[in-house]
């Protein structure tokens, strides 16, 4: 048994964007919302972490980390950066 849930869109921009997507896709407003939410969730699931981005860029530009670059910086460096 499927339960109907009502979504009340009171934001003019959200309404306009939803209707544009619905028109582009040839679907109703509800299906446009489902499409947009699925795509947004998929993008977030596949988003690179900062560590992954750094690794990709190092590989792309042929940069290798030295052993000293792999070690955490001492607390004094962070203190200096924050003005302490």
C-alpha positions in Angstrom: 0.0 0.0 0.0 1.5 3.3 -1.1 0.9 6.4 1.0 0.5 9.7 -0.7 2.6 12.6 0.6 2.0 16.2 -0.3 4.9 18.5 -0.9 4.0 22.2 -0.6 6.5 24.3 -2.6 6.3 27.9 -1.3 9.6 29.1 -2.9 9.0 30.8 -6.3 12.5 29.8 -7.6 12.0 26.2 -6.6 8.6 26.1 -8.4 10.0 27.7 -11.5 13.0 25.4 -11.7 10.9 22.3 -11.1 8.5 23.3 -13.8 11.4 24.0 -16.2 12.8 20.6 -15.6 9.4 19.0 -16.0 9.0 20.7 -19.3 12.5 19.7 -20.5 12.0 16.1 -19.5 8.4 15.9 -20.7 7.2 14.7 -17.3 5.0 16.0 -14.5 6.1 18.2 -11.6 6.3 15.2 -9.2 8.5 13.2 -11.5 10.7 16.2 -12.1 11.3 16.5 -8.3 12.1 12.7 -8.2 14.6 13.1 -11.1 16.2 16.2 -9.6 16.6 14.5 -6.1 18.0 11.3 -7.6 20.6 13.3 -9.6 21.5 15.4 -6.6 22.0 12.3 -4.4 24.1 10.6 -7.1 26.3 13.6 -7.5 26.9 13.8 -3.8 27.6 10.0 -3.5 30.2 10.3 -6.3 31.8 13.5 -5.1 35.5 13.4 -4.5 36.9 13.9 -1.0 39.7 16.5 -0.6 42.1 13.6 -0.2 40.9 11.9 -3.4 41.2 15.3 -5.3 44.7 15.8 -4.1 45.7 12.2 -5.1 44.1 12.7 -8.6 45.9 16.0 -9.1 49.2 14.5 -8.0 48.8 11.6 -10.4 47.7 13.9 -13.2 50.7 16.2 -12.8 53.2 13.5 -11.9 53.9 14.9 -8.4 55.0 12.5 -5.6 54.9 13.3 -1.9 58.1 13.1 0.0 58.1 11.3 3.4 58.3 14.7 5.2 55.2 15.9 3.3 53.3 12.8 4.6 53.9 13.7 8.3 51.5 16.0 10.1 52.6 19.5 10.8 53.5 20.4 14.4 50.9 22.2 16.5 53.1 25.3 16.5 52.5 25.8 12.8 48.7 25.9 13.3 49.1 28.2 16.3 51.2 30.5 14.2 48.6 30.5 11.4 45.8 31.3 13.9 47.9 34.1 15.4 48.4 32.4 18.8 
